[in-house]
Amino acid sequence: MKRALNFNAGPAAIPLPALERARDELLDFNGSGMSIMEHSHRGKDYESVHREAIALLRRLLGVSDAYEVLFLTGGASQQFAQVPMNFLGPGRSADYVITGGWSEKAFEEAQRVGAARVACTTKRDGTFTRVPTQDEVSIDPSAAYVHVTSNNTLYGTQWHWDLDPKGRPLVSDMSSDFLWKPFDVSRYDFIYAGAQKNLGPSGVLIALVKKSFLAEARADIPVIFRYATHAKNDSLYNTPPTFAIYMVRNVLAWLEGIGGLPAIEARNREKASLLYGALDRNEGFYRCPVERASRSTMNVVWRLASEALEDRFVAEAKTHGMIGLKGHRSVGGLRASIYNAVDVATVKALADFVDEFAKKNG
Ligand SMILES: *Cc1c(COP(=O)(O)O)cnc(C)c1O
């Protein structure tokens, strides 16, 4: 079997050891004569997986008891609505920092629920090439919360500093860079991340919510949409996506096994420097639209002189087993998503191809 060199943006690559473990356990989980998918979500086999996934996450990130860890469904897109449903009460307003397509969607959804305002946008000429500086963000001193998007999956920008929300609760959509490195959870009141970028398969989302913030949430919305419901029931209020959570467990166990977040950060930095290094060496032939200080370590985007040349790059890369390099349909160009599961050798192969293609066509 030859595994693809997978640069998909999401669903994305999953670490091979996590997949192999799933293969080995698929037909007979823990001697039960059934796959984990066939177990009751109330039984002890599934419950042990569920608890282990939460415990692994708490250990890896150092999440304190001041936070609930939740498994939710509906993806980050549902959170765009559910966050304001819970935390944007009547007479309140929430602040949104707009750094890309996903934060625009989050802002639009919040406006359907209540009052939301733009605390800053880095959109220029219809595109995004950077994250803001602290000075550019004007925070409403009475904002219900401030919403940011830590990594801009489409345009390839990423925050490399933490916004000071000036005492307001800070909410972050970390879907495309959650767990790429260690970070201080205590700066945030609510964090959410869909699993299909950095954590496993699609179908489940992880949320961390500070208990003191949760205490402020509305209790007059439907039960299923209240975060408190899921917190109170250990994310077992309704049937959770058991297989997706099982896969997240496998991915987190792999992550711990390789040395946790400090180890993955070192790998991620090496990968980013290999790929940006190759693009920068051939500057002129390739063009990286993102300002250097805002470059994403997870989604690397670049352009070539023409769409025809970009198409040729994608087609030739494919003959080398590399897939997923076409930019998002709304942005165009090229994009390589180099999440945690994409190893250094895979990125090295792409960086070599970047050099080779420039030499041949430059
Ligand atoms: C992928 C992504 C989303 C959307 O996730 P869905 O699971 O499709 O809802 C939202 N925000 C960010 C930052 C993303 O990368």
PDBQT file of the ligand as one rigid body, heavy atoms in Angstrom, charges set to zero:
ROOT
HETATM    1  C1  LIG A 401     -13.184  24.332   8.730  1.00  0.00    +0.000 C 
HETATM    2  C2  LIG A 401     -13.449  25.506   9.573  1.00  0.00    +0.000 A 
HETATM    3  C3  LIG A 401     -14.754  25.860   9.963  1.00  0.00    +0.000 A 
HETATM    4  C4  LIG A 401     -15.989  25.093   9.506  1.00  0.00    +0.000 C 
HETATM    5  O1  LIG A 401     -16.061  23.819  10.034  1.00  0.00    +0.000 OA
HETATM    6  P1  LIG A 401     -17.373  22.917   9.762  1.00  0.00    +0.000 P 
HETATM    7  O2  LIG A 401     -17.055  21.644  10.474  1.00  0.00    +0.000 OA
HETATM    8  O3  LIG A 401     -17.492  22.732   8.286  1.00  0.00    +0.000 OA
HETATM    9  O4  LIG A 401     -18.526  23.622  10.344  1.00  0.00    +0.000 OA
HETATM   10  C5  LIG A 401     -14.908  26.953  10.775  1.00  0.00    +0.000 A 
HETATM   11  N1  LIG A 401     -13.858  27.687  11.194  1.00  0.00    +0.000 NA
HETATM   12  C6  LIG A 401     -12.585  27.383  10.824  1.00  0.00    +0.000 A 
HETATM   13  C7  LIG A 401     -11.457  28.227  11.303  1.00  0.00    +0.000 C 
HETATM   14  C8  LIG A 401     -12.353  26.290  10.006  1.00  0.00    +0.000 A 
HETATM   15  O5  LIG A 401     -11.100  25.993   9.625  1.00  0.00    +0.000 OA
ENDROOT
TORSDOF 0
